[in-house]
Structure formats: C-alpha cells, structure tokens
Amino acid sequence: MNQTKTNQFLARTQEETFVGVLQNNDLVLRSLYEGVYPKVRHFILQNNGVEDQAKDMFQEAFVATWKNVKDGKLKKDNGLNVEAYLFTIAKNKWLDYLRSSRYKKTTRVDKVIHLRLDVEEEESEPSQDQDEMVAMQRAFKQLGEKCKMVLKLFYYERKSMDEISSELQITSASVRNQKYRCMEKLRLLSLEIKSNG
C-alpha cells in the first residue's frame, strides 16, 4: 500500500514536471536544472571533461529537452521521466563529442614514431639513433596528458601555435611556454632513460 502511494507520487511529479516544462514554469524549469545538472556535471568531469564543457553540454541538452516537449515529440502519457530524459540527452551529447574528430586530436603514443625535436641534430650511428628514439618514446609516455597533447599537436599534427591555442582554449603565449617546458622535460627524461639503460 505504501509502495502504491510512492508510485502515484512519482507519476504525479513527472506529470507536473512535464506540464511545467510545457508551460515554461520558472520553478519547474529551475528545479529540473538544479536537479539534473549536478549529475551531468559529475558524469562529464569523470569522463575527461571540464567544468565549462559540462555547462555547455547541459545547456544544449536542456534546450533540446525543452524543445522536444514544446514540439510534442515527447508525450507525458508514455511514462516519460523528464529528468532521466534530460540526463540521457546530455550524456549522449558528451559521448558524441568524445567520439568526434574535435576530441580525437591525437593518436596513440605508440603510433608516434617520428617526433621531431627542437634541438640541434647530431650526426650519429644508426644504433645510437635507434636507442635515442626508444628513449624518447619511453620518455614521452611518462609526460603528463597536457604535455603530450601540446607536443602531439605541434610536432605530429604540425599545427601552428594559434591553432593549438584555439583547440586547447588557451593563449598562444601559454602554448609556447607549455611547449618549451614540455620539451625540456621530455629531453631530461630521455637523457635519464638513456643513462640508466
């Protein structure tokens, strides 16, 4: 009997939420936003996202949900849970973004074989070159994700500082500084690996 009351309450609440969205009720829209955003934010932050991306994805999903209710694409009599629908839209938008070419700016480290360095090239024997390449690859794997990203974009994908700054949403000066620091770190790690064998 108690469970029946709970189910009726949930059904009534969902109907009220649906009607509230349909009528642009500020309290219902705010409640929906405040109830679902923390879950979406958590999901995106746990899946390689940042705060601004979580806000953007949620906003897009919120508008899509609102529009689908207004356009009659969603019906309250289908047992619709508006909160679950909104979360699912946001989650799917984020997963689509992760699968997109905008996100896949890099290739796996194993596939980066020819990483050009901003150091004077020395003439050396082939076996020494091979040792240096192996040391460089091992050092590269030890770098932080941000360093890997900047170096891959610059050396492997041959993007300009302006293109990288646009993609990473940081200034060109920051990209230059990061690239310099990352190269120094890569060079030191590589030397350390070579000396330790």
N, C-alpha and C positions, 0 to 999 in steps of 0.2 A: 504494500500500500504506500509506504514511504517512497519507494523507488518510482511509483507511478507519478507522485507529486513532483519528484525531481525531473522526470522526463517531460511532464507538462510544462514545468517552469522553463526548461531548456528550449522546448519548441516555441513557447510564447516569447521568450527572449530573442530567439532567432527571427521570429516573425517581426517583432518590434524593431530589431536591428535592420532587417530588410526594408521595412516601411520607412524607418528613419533615414536610411540612405536614399531611398526613392524620393523622399520629401526634403532632402538637404537639411535635416535636423542637425543643428550645430552640436548639441550634446551627444547625439548618437555618433556623428562623424568623429568628434573628438575622442569619445570613448573607444571607438573602433581603432583609431590611430594609436592611442595610448596603450591599448590592449595588445595590439599585434606588432607594433614597431620594435619593442624590446626583443621579441623572438626573432624577427627578421635580422635585426642588428647582430644578435648573437650568432645566428647562422652564418651571416656573411663574414663577420670577423673570424669565425672559426674556419672559414674556407677561403683564406688568402685575401680577404678584403680589408678595407679600411673604413673608418667612420663616414667619410664623405660618400663613398660608394654605397654604403648601407643606406644612407639618407636618400640618395638619388634613386636606387633600385626600389626602395619602399615607396617613394613618391610616385614613380612610374606605375607600380603595381596598384597603389591606392587609386590613382586616376583611372586605370584600366578597369578595376573592380567597380568603381562608381559609374563609369560609362556603360559597362555591361548591365548593371542593374537598371540604369536610366533607359537604355535602349531596348530593354525587355529580353535580353539574351539570357538573363538569369531569372528564374521564377522562384518565388517563396514556397510554392507547393511541392517543389522537388526535394524537400528535406535539406535544403541548402544551408550550410553553415558559412555565413559570410566571412567570419574570422579565418576559418580554415581555407576558404577560397582565396582570400587576400594573401595569406601566408604562402600558399601554393604558387600563386602568380609571382610573388616576389622571389621565391626560391627558384622557380623555373627561369625567371629572367636572369638571375645571378648565374645559374648553371649554364645558360645560353652564352652569357658573357665569358665565362671561363673557357667555354669551347670555341669562342670566336677567335679570329685572327688578331684582333686587337690585343687580346690577352696572351695569345701564343706568340710572343715576340721573340722567343728564344728557342733554341734546340737543346737537346740533352748535351751535357758536358762531354760525354763520351764521343759525340759526333763532332765536337770542335777539335779538329786536329791541327789546323794551321792558324794559330793565334799569333798575329804579328805583334812585336813589341816595339815600343819607342825607345830602344836602346841601340847603341852602335852595334852593327852586326860584325862579328869577328869571324875570321876565316878559321875553320876547324875541321877536324877529320870527321868523316861520316858517323863513326860510332859515338863520338863526343856529341854531335848534333842530336843523335837519337837519345842519348842519355839526358840531354838538356830538354828535349821535347817531353820525355816521360816525366822528368822532374817538374816541368811546367804544368803538365796535365794534373799531376798529383797535387801540386800547389793550388791550382785553380779550384779543385774540388773542395779545398779547405777554406776558401774565401766565403764570406757571408753572401746571402742572396742578393743584396743590393749591389755589392761589388761585381758579382757575376753578371747581373743584369746590365750594368753600365758598360762593362768590358765587352760583353757579347754584342750589345747594340753598336758599339763603336768599332770594334775590330772585326767581328764576324759578319755583322749585317751592314757594316760600313755606313752607318748613319751619321749625320752631322750632329754637332753639339746642340743646335737648335731643334732638330728632330727629336733627339733624345730628351731634351728638356720638356718638349711638348708632350711626349709619350709618358714621361715619368711625373709630369706636372711639377717640375722644379725649375729654378732659373738656370740659364746657361752657365753662369759662374759656378753654381753648385755642382753642375755636371762636370765641369773642368776640374774642380777641386776633388771631387769624388774619384774621377778617373785617375788623377795624379796619385792620390793616396792609395787607391786600389792597385795601381801598377807597382808602386813601391812595396806594398805588402806582398804582391804576387812575386816580385823579384826576390825579396828577402826569404819568403817561404821556399821558393825554388832553390836558392842557394843553400838553404839549410837542409833541404831534402837531398841535394846532390852531395853535400859534405858528409851527411850521415849514411849515404849509400842507400 
